Amino acid sequence: MPRLFTAIEVSNDVDRELNTLVPTTEQNVAQDTKHITLRFIGNVTEAEATAIELELISVNVDPFALAVSGCQFFKSHGAKTIFVTNIMPSAALTDLHQLITVVLLHRGISVEERKYVPHITVARIHRPSDVLIDSLLEKGKRVSTALSVTGFVLYCAEHDPMPKYVKRREYIFTKPNT
């Protein structure tokens, strides 16, 4: 069963910049997996995955820019702590998130009720020391970059044992920038 989610890809230059924040001795998120999740879909049948893939073609907005600024930690289940970048509020991102939500609800896919907090996961760290947390937060203050968003991706998540995200389909926005 495919385990799907939609996301905005993070460019290679931003990915490289974020990789410099965390010491290589810590458990980093695998390279080429950094993204901004739009909607988690979950496990679906192959037939449902194909239907979702086709219906997402209808999601089309003007290309837009996102500002990445600063970092913070999210607590995770268990002993892991997640180090993430902040994505500044954006009406365009909210619109894209809502359009994808409408498609999923139309397909009968239940969506998470919790507040949408867009971010980029930089590292999942097992029991970080206070010194490491302080160091990463200090480095994170210098994170300030922009992302150009020209589309989104439907990913299939695989775990063997590290997360691997396989691009199932890419959706490029075709609306002209106004």
RAPE-V233750 format. One record per pair of residues at least 12 apart in sequence whose ideal C-beta (glycine too) atoms are under 10 Angstrom apart, sorted by the first residue. I is the first residue (numbers start at 1). J is the second residue. If there is no record, write none. Layout:
# RAPE-V233750
i,j
I,J
I,J
This chain:
# RAPE-V233750
i,j
1,42
1,43
1,44
1,45
1,46
1,48
1,49
1,156
2,41
2,42
2,43
2,44
2,45
2,46
2,48
2,49
2,50
2,52
2,53
2,154
2,155
2,156
2,157
2,158
2,166
2,168
3,40
3,41
3,42
3,43
3,44
3,49
3,155
3,156
3,157
3,158
3,159
3,165
4,39
4,40
4,41
4,42
4,43
4,44
4,48
4,49
4,52
4,53
4,104
4,109
4,154
4,155
4,156
4,157
4,168
5,35
5,37
5,38
5,39
5,40
5,41
5,42
5,153
5,154
5,155
5,156
5,157
5,165
6,35
6,36
6,37
6,38
6,39
6,40
6,41
6,52
6,56
6,59
6,96
6,97
6,100
6,101
6,103
6,104
6,152
6,153
6,154
6,155
6,168
6,169
6,171
7,33
7,34
7,35
7,36
7,37
7,38
7,39
7,40
7,120
7,152
7,153
7,154
7,155
7,165
7,167
8,35
8,36
8,37
8,38
8,66
8,87
8,93
8,96
8,118
8,120
8,147
8,149
8,150
8,151
8,152
8,153
9,32
9,34
9,35
9,36
9,147
9,149
9,150
9,151
9,152
9,153
9,155
9,165
9,167
9,170
10,32
10,33
10,34
10,35
10,36
10,66
10,68
10,85
10,120
10,145
10,147
11,34
11,145
11,146
11,147
11,148
12,31
12,32
12,34
13,145
13,147
14,34
14,68
14,85
14,120
14,143
14,145
14,146
14,147
15,29
15,31
15,32
15,33
15,34
15,35
15,120
15,122
16,31
16,34
17,68
17,85
17,142
17,143
17,145
18,31
18,34
18,68
18,71
18,83
18,84
18,85
18,120
18,121
18,122
18,123
18,140
18,143
18,145
19,31
19,34
19,122
19,123
20,139
21,71
21,83
21,85
21,122
21,123
21,135
21,136
21,139
21,140
21,142
21,143
22,83
22,122
22,123
22,124
22,125
22,132
22,135
22,136
22,139
23,123
23,125
23,132
23,135
23,136
25,132
26,83
26,122
26,123
26,124
26,125
26,126
26,128
26,132
26,136
27,80
27,123
27,124
27,125
27,126
27,128
27,162
28,83
28,121
28,122
28,123
28,124
28,125
28,162
29,82
29,83
29,84
29,120
29,121
29,122
29,123
29,124
29,162
29,163
30,162
30,163
30,164
30,165
32,164
32,165
33,121
33,155
33,157
33,162
33,163
33,164
33,165
34,85
34,120
34,121
34,122
34,165
35,120
35,121
35,152
35,153
35,155
35,165
36,66
36,68
36,85
36,87
36,93
36,97
36,118
36,119
36,120
36,121
36,147
36,149
36,152
37,97
37,116
37,117
37,118
37,119
37,120
37,121
37,155
38,59
38,93
38,96
38,97
38,98
38,99
38,100
38,101
38,116
38,118
38,152
38,153
38,154
39,56
39,96
39,97
39,98
39,99
39,100
39,101
39,103
39,104
39,109
39,111
39,112
39,116
39,152
39,154
40,104
40,109
40,111
40,112
40,157
41,100
41,104
41,107
41,109
41,110
41,111
41,154
41,155
41,156
41,157
42,104
42,109
42,110
42,111
42,112
42,157
43,157
44,107
44,109
44,156
48,107
48,108
48,109
49,154
49,156
49,168
49,169
50,168
50,169
51,107
51,108
51,109
52,100
52,103
52,104
52,106
52,107
52,109
52,154
52,168
52,169
53,154
53,168
53,169
53,171
54,169
55,100
55,102
55,103
55,104
55,106
55,107
56,99
56,100
56,103
56,104
56,107
56,152
56,153
56,154
56,168
56,169
56,171
57,103
57,169
57,171
58,99
58,102
58,103
58,106
58,171
59,95
59,96
59,98
59,99
59,100
59,102
59,103
59,151
59,152
59,171
59,173
60,96
60,99
60,151
60,171
60,172
60,173
60,174
60,175
61,92
61,93
61,95
61,96
61,99
61,149
61,151
61,152
61,173
61,174
61,175
62,92
62,95
62,96
62,149
62,150
62,173
62,174
62,175
62,176
62,177
62,178
63,92
63,148
63,149
63,150
63,151
63,172
63,173
63,174
63,175
63,176
63,177
64,90
64,91
64,92
64,93
64,95
64,96
64,147
64,148
64,149
64,150
64,173
64,177
65,90
65,92
65,93
65,146
65,147
65,148
65,149
66,87
66,88
66,89
66,90
66,92
66,93
66,118
66,120
66,145
66,146
66,147
66,148
66,149
67,86
67,87
67,88
67,89
67,90
67,144
67,145
67,146
67,147
68,85
68,86
68,87
68,88
68,118
68,119
68,120
68,143
68,144
68,145
68,146
68,147
69,85
69,86
69,87
69,88
69,140
69,141
69,143
69,144
69,145
69,146
70,84
70,85
70,86
70,88
70,137
70,140
70,141
70,142
70,143
70,144
71,83
71,84
71,85
71,86
71,119
71,120
71,122
71,123
71,136
71,137
71,138
71,139
71,140
71,141
71,142
71,143
72,84
72,85
72,86
72,117
72,119
72,136
72,137
72,140
73,123
73,125
73,128
73,133
73,136
73,137
73,140
74,117
74,119
74,121
74,124
76,124
76,125
76,126
78,126
78,127
79,125
79,126
79,127
79,128
80,123
80,124
80,125
80,126
80,127
80,128
81,123
81,124
81,125
81,126
81,127
81,128
81,132
81,133
81,136
82,119
82,121
82,122
82,123
82,124
82,125
83,119
83,120
83,121
83,122
83,123
83,124
83,125
83,128
83,132
83,133
83,136
83,137
83,139
83,140
84,117
84,118
84,119
84,120
84,121
84,122
84,123
84,124
84,140
85,118
85,119
85,120
85,121
85,122
85,140
85,143
85,144
85,145
86,117
86,118
86,119
86,120
86,140
86,143
87,117
87,118
87,119
87,120
87,147
88,118
88,144
88,146
89,118
90,118
90,149
92,149
93,116
93,118
93,149
94,116
94,118
96,149
96,151
96,152
96,173
97,111
97,116
97,118
97,152
98,116
99,152
100,152
100,154
100,171
101,116
120,143
120,147
121,163
122,136
122,139
122,140
122,143
123,136
124,162
124,163
149,173
150,171
150,172
150,173
150,174
150,177
151,170
151,171
151,172
151,173
151,174
152,169
152,170
152,171
152,172
152,173
153,165
153,167
153,168
153,169
153,170
153,171
154,166
154,167
154,168
154,169
154,170
154,171
155,167
155,168
155,169
155,170
156,168
156,169
